[in-house]
Amino acid sequence: MSHPTEPAPDDEEPKPRLQLIDPLPSVADTPAELDALVAAVAAGTGPVALDAERASGYRYSQRAYLVQLRRAGAGIALIDPIALPDLSALDAALAEAEWLLHAATQDLACLAEVRLRPRRLFDTELAGRLLNLRRVGLASLVEELLGVSLAKEHSAVDWSIRPLPQPWLEYAALDVEPLADLREILGERLAAAGKLGWAYEEFEALLSFAGPEPREEPWRRTSGVHAVRGRRALAIVRALWTRRDDIAAERDAAPGRVLADSAIVQLASSPPASRGALRDSRPMRSRGARRHLEEWLDAIQQAQGLPEGELPAAKAPHTGPPPPRSWPERNPDAATRLAACRAAINALAEQHDLPVENLLLPSLIRALAWEPPPETLPSADADAVATYLRLGGAREWQVGLAAEPLARALAGGGPG
C-alpha cells in the first residue's frame, strides 16, 4: 500500500534510513515457490506483518499487484498475486496469527480478493489515532517511535508492470519491516493509557470490513461538477462519466487516464455541435481521449436527446438530516441539541485524549440530534441513547463513554 508522506518539521534533524534486516527475497510467482514460502511462514513465530501494493492511478481495479509479509523466523516474503491469485494456503498457515497492518481499510478488500482474511489484527495507524498522535502515517510513526526514516519515493509507481524493479521491491519490503516493532510500542502505550481494550474492539470491527459502500450516483463525484449548470449539462456529465467508466473497466485503466474529469466538465458545459467540433476541442488534445472520440460523441448526443423526465435532478438525492447550517431556521430545537451534543463529545474527547472523529462518528451525532429516540425527551435516558448508538455502529467502549453525556445534552442538561 502506498502511504502518503507527512513532512517532518523544519527544525528536525534527518533520521537514518530504515534498513532491511534480512536479504530481499525474489518474488514468488510459481506454485512451487508459494508452497516453500507457506512452509517457511508457517514455521515462523509471533504476529505477521502484511501489506499490499495496488496500481491506483494506473488501473481501474483495486486488486493487489504485490503482497509482502514479514514474520519472525521466516523473514520477508514477496508474492505476485497476479501469477498466484489464490493464496488460501498462506491464509490457512496464518489462521492463528495476529496480522499487523497499517491503515487496514486500504488493504483488506484487495487481500480478501486473493483469499487472505485475518482472524485477528492490529492496525498501527488506528492505534496511533486512538493515542491521539499528531501524525499517524507509516513514515511518521516510524520516525517518531523508532527513530529512523522510511523512504517513500516509490509511493505512486505503477505496480502492475512486470518485472518489478529491485528498488521498488525494497521499498515495498520496508513497509512491513517495522510493523512488529511499532505494534509492540503502540500496544504498550495503549495499555498504559487504558485504551488497549478500546483498540481491540476497533480491530475486531475491522474484520468485517469489505470496502466502502457504493454510491447511488457516483458520477456526481466528478471533480468540478459543481460548476456545471443545468440538468441537461448534468445529463452529459452522467453520460460521459458512465461511458468512461465502461471503457476504463474494459481496459483495466484508471478512468482519469481515459478521459480527465476536467474534460467531462468542459464538454458538458460547452457541448460540441458536431464531430469536427469535438475533435478540435481542447479536451480532445489528449491522445487517450481522442482514441474514443466516437464514444464521447455518442454519449453527448444521447444525453442531449433525453426527455425532460429522464434528466438527473439538479442536486444529489439526500438521505439523513439536512446540512447543519440550515438547522437554526428549519429546526431550531435540533440545532440546540446538536450544539449541546457536540460540546459533550468535544469535552469527552479532550478528557480522554482522543480525536473527536474516533470517539464517535460526526454523522451519527448529527442523526441523533436531528431525531433523537422519543425516550430521551424531555428526560435523559442513557439506555435509549446507548441503543441508538449501537444500532448506528458504535462500539461498546464508545457507547460506555458517550451515552450518558449525550442523553444529558439531548435533555438540555449540558455536556457535563
Secondary structure, 3 states (H helix, E strand, C coil): CCCCCCCCCCCCCCCCECCCCCCCCCEECCHHHHHHHHHHHHHCEEEEEEEEECCCCCCCCCCCCEEEEEEECCEEEEECCCCCCCCHHHHHHCCCCCEEECCHHHCHHHHHHCCCCCCCEEEHHHHHHHCCCCCCCHHHHHHHHHCCECCCCCCCCCCCCCCCCHHHHHHHHHCCCCHHHHHHHHHHHHHHCCCHHHHHHHHHHHCCCCCCCCCCCHHHHCCCHHHCCCHHHHHHHHHHHHHHHHHHHHHCCCHHHHCCHHHHHHHHHCCCCCHHHHHHCHHHHCHHHHCCHHHHHHHHHHHHCCCHHHCCCCCCCCCCCCCHHHHHHHCHHHHHHHHHHHHHHHHHHHHCCCCHHHHCCHHHHHHHHHCCCHHHCCCCCHHHHHHHHHHCCCCHHHHHHHHHHHHHHHCCCCCC
